[in-house]
Amino acid sequence: MKTIQRMQRIAIVGGGLGGLTCAKYLADAGMNVRIYEGLPFLGGRASTFRDDDGEWIEQGLHLFLGSYSEFRTLLTEIGRPAEDILYWIDQLHLHDPQGPAATYGVNPIFAPLRTILGALSQNDYLGPLDKLSLAPLTAPALTSIENLRSKYDSLTVTEWWRQTGGTDDVLERVLRPFCRAVQFSEPEQFSAFDFLGWAHQSIYGLLQLRLAGYKGAREELIFRPLAEYLQQRGATVQTGIQLRQIEYEESQKSLSGLLMADGQRVVADVYVIAIPAWAFAPLIPMPLRRLPYFEGIAKLPVAPAISVQLWLDRVAADNPDFYLVCREPTPVYQEQSQLTYRTASGGRISVIVSPADHLLDWEDEALVRMVHQSLGKVNAAIAAATVTKSVVLKHPQHLVRPLPFAMSSRPKQATPVPNLFLAGDWTSRSSSAAKKAPSGVERLARRQSSSSFMKRSFDACLMQQTLKLWSIDGVNAAHGVCS
Ligand SMILES: Cc1cc2nc3c(=O)[nH]c(=O)nc-3n(C[C@H](O)[C@H](O)[C@H](O)COP(=O)(O)OP(=O)(O)OC[C@H]3O[C@@H](n4cnc5c(N)ncnc54)[C@H](O)[C@@H]3O)c2cc1C
């Protein structure tokens, strides 16, 4: 076990949710924290920034899940409680351009009637046979994560669905848009284990099964307040500082410093790398690359995504709900002009384009036309609207692609190098915690733990255990640094 003294110097590279969360808990624990972010603003893939017109742009459409207990705690602790910055949404719309649409309640506790009646009715979207074929989803989802892993990680969602005798309509109208929307990948590229992990999490977290949207730009709601919180606790936050080289001292078997693009050399006692795997892989020092641990990082498969934001001459949806669209490369969109980025006139929608692999070399105008037409097939108001402005953000690498065995081979946050830790959504918790069997044991440990820091770490473990792919997993890294 690694032990470090309080007030030792911690350098964190990457100011996304992972790096900032890690920084927050280390600063709370009394460490001397410095954060280096390559972009001019914080937030990484969840960031928002202003364009030349002064309008907020988001890297990609984001929703908040009710089960993000860690994230909610963090928001409360930095003085931005979830209730202040989010609005809750209790339904989800699904549209098939070749057929009908349906609206399903997503919250059996807060919207029980809508959820139950919605599931039982709307037979033109999913007929009785389709609904029956959904039953096999619940049985595996009720088993432990370890069982899920051993039984289903070798199968794709489509293979598993065929084996259960599931219907084509469920595959095309529910599973495919879901896989495209959450992980930018087809069900043929999506491990059944990861998919069932989401189902597992939903079933066990039934009380928190809610969706939320943001009441504004995340820069103002989360990242600036988080940076201020850190600075008040003595941390330094530098943006626009790119990591260029990681120095490794072979004789000491530890890192000796970081070289930044502006020429400064950063020396610390502990280094936390909280940049994406694909940005870290080319920076891994040569002597470390042959270690299986680091070799695996370069091999993680990655999915691209394209984010398109359209300004329209009219409001094209009368609610801020999330819309899943099947059979089109626009699996999810949201109208944002009323609650998120308020505009005096017209509408504004944010769209994820996925799978994006074959669309990355398209011209922006062609993509905008395609998105407009695609959404126009399921929403007459969008079809009738004129696009008055558009922003296209292409991200060739954006999330780990959840191919069979990919998510379960994510690296642990404690590396073989004693003074190097990793954080971020592509990392996984420590193997000792992973082996700890049932979540009940962890719950007991949490109850008995007097330290709130330990509690948070156990919460983070639990989050990882339920395979929350979008977790703010810097909490666990912070715990690793402290332990
Ligand atoms: C389009 C899209 C939609 C998503 N939707 C949701 C959603 O609805 N809900 C949800 O919970 N999650 C969602 N996610 C996932 C969520 O955004 C990520 O899991 C989370 O933001 C990852 O945080 P991170 O800190 O691990 O990585 P990042 O956010 O990628 O942070 C890494 C940081 O490192 C910086 N960096 C990289 N290289 C260097 C370098 N050499 N030197 C210095 N800094 C560097 C980057 O600029 C970045 O700021 C979505 C992701 C995408 C891409």
The ligand as a MOL file (V3000), in Angstrom:
LIG
                    3D

  0  0  0     0  0            999 V3000
M  V30 BEGIN CTAB
M  V30 COUNTS 53 58 0 0 0
M  V30 BEGIN ATOM
M  V30 1 C -20.8870 13.6440 -26.4660 0
M  V30 2 C -20.8460 13.1060 -25.0470 0
M  V30 3 C -22.0160 12.9930 -24.3410 0
M  V30 4 C -21.9800 12.5070 -23.0580 0
M  V30 5 N -23.1240 12.4580 -22.3710 0
M  V30 6 C -23.0820 12.1700 -21.0780 0
M  V30 7 C -24.2370 12.2850 -20.3060 0
M  V30 8 O -25.3040 12.5790 -20.8210 0
M  V30 9 N -24.1690 12.0540 -18.9820 0
M  V30 10 C -22.9900 11.7250 -18.4020 0
M  V30 11 O -22.9620 11.5760 -17.2050 0
M  V30 12 N -21.8660 11.5890 -19.1160 0
M  V30 13 C -21.8900 11.7950 -20.4340 0
M  V30 14 N -20.7590 11.6960 -21.1670 0
M  V30 15 C -19.5370 11.2230 -20.5230 0
M  V30 16 C -18.8320 12.3180 -19.7360 0
M  V30 17 O -18.7360 13.5120 -20.4810 0
M  V30 18 C -17.4310 11.8270 -19.4680 0
M  V30 19 O -17.4980 10.5520 -18.8470 0
M  V30 20 C -16.6780 12.7460 -18.5300 0
M  V30 21 O -16.7970 14.0900 -18.9200 0
M  V30 22 C -15.2340 12.3070 -18.5720 0
M  V30 23 O -14.4960 13.0780 -17.6670 0
M  V30 24 P -12.9490 12.8250 -17.5500 0
M  V30 25 O -12.4420 13.7770 -16.5710 0
M  V30 26 O -12.7070 11.3750 -17.3510 0
M  V30 27 O -12.3580 13.1200 -19.0030 0
M  V30 28 P -12.3550 14.5400 -19.8770 0
M  V30 29 O -13.6360 15.2030 -19.6280 0
M  V30 30 O -11.9890 14.1090 -21.2110 0
M  V30 31 O -11.2170 15.3300 -19.1600 0
M  V30 32 C -9.8720 15.1770 -19.5260 0
M  V30 33 C -9.2330 16.5460 -19.6220 0
M  V30 34 O -7.8590 16.3820 -19.9380 0
M  V30 35 C -7.4770 17.4240 -20.8180 0
M  V30 36 N -6.2860 16.9910 -21.5320 0
M  V30 37 C -6.1650 16.0650 -22.4960 0
M  V30 38 N -4.8880 15.9650 -22.8930 0
M  V30 39 C -4.1830 16.8440 -22.1490 0
M  V30 40 C -2.8130 17.1920 -22.0650 0
M  V30 41 N -1.8880 16.5960 -22.8450 0
M  V30 42 N -2.4260 18.1370 -21.1850 0
M  V30 43 C -3.3290 18.7470 -20.3740 0
M  V30 44 N -4.6480 18.4430 -20.3990 0
M  V30 45 C -5.0660 17.5070 -21.2800 0
M  V30 46 C -8.6940 17.5800 -21.7200 0
M  V30 47 O -8.6940 18.8510 -22.3510 0
M  V30 48 C -9.8250 17.4080 -20.7290 0
M  V30 49 O -10.2590 18.6230 -20.1800 0
M  V30 50 C -20.7620 12.1120 -22.4720 0
M  V30 51 C -19.5870 12.1980 -23.1960 0
M  V30 52 C -19.6230 12.6750 -24.4620 0
M  V30 53 C -18.3450 12.7320 -25.2140 0
M  V30 END ATOM
M  V30 BEGIN BOND
M  V30 1 1 1 2
M  V30 2 1 2 3
M  V30 3 2 2 52
M  V30 4 2 3 4
M  V30 5 1 4 5
M  V30 6 1 4 50
M  V30 7 2 5 6
M  V30 8 1 6 7
M  V30 9 1 6 13
M  V30 10 2 7 8
M  V30 11 1 7 9
M  V30 12 1 9 10
M  V30 13 2 10 11
M  V30 14 1 10 12
M  V30 15 2 12 13
M  V30 16 1 13 14
M  V30 17 1 14 15
M  V30 18 1 14 50
M  V30 19 1 15 16
M  V30 20 1 16 17
M  V30 21 1 16 18
M  V30 22 1 18 19
M  V30 23 1 18 20
M  V30 24 1 20 21
M  V30 25 1 20 22
M  V30 26 1 22 23
M  V30 27 1 23 24
M  V30 28 2 24 25
M  V30 29 1 24 26
M  V30 30 1 24 27
M  V30 31 1 27 28
M  V30 32 2 28 29
M  V30 33 1 28 30
M  V30 34 1 28 31
M  V30 35 1 31 32
M  V30 36 1 32 33
M  V30 37 1 33 34
M  V30 38 1 33 48
M  V30 39 1 34 35
M  V30 40 1 35 36
M  V30 41 1 35 46
M  V30 42 1 36 37
M  V30 43 1 36 45
M  V30 44 2 37 38
M  V30 45 1 38 39
M  V30 46 1 39 40
M  V30 47 2 39 45
M  V30 48 1 40 41
M  V30 49 2 40 42
M  V30 50 1 42 43
M  V30 51 2 43 44
M  V30 52 1 44 45
M  V30 53 1 46 47
M  V30 54 1 46 48
M  V30 55 1 48 49
M  V30 56 2 50 51
M  V30 57 1 51 52
M  V30 58 1 52 53
M  V30 END BOND
M  V30 END CTAB
M  END
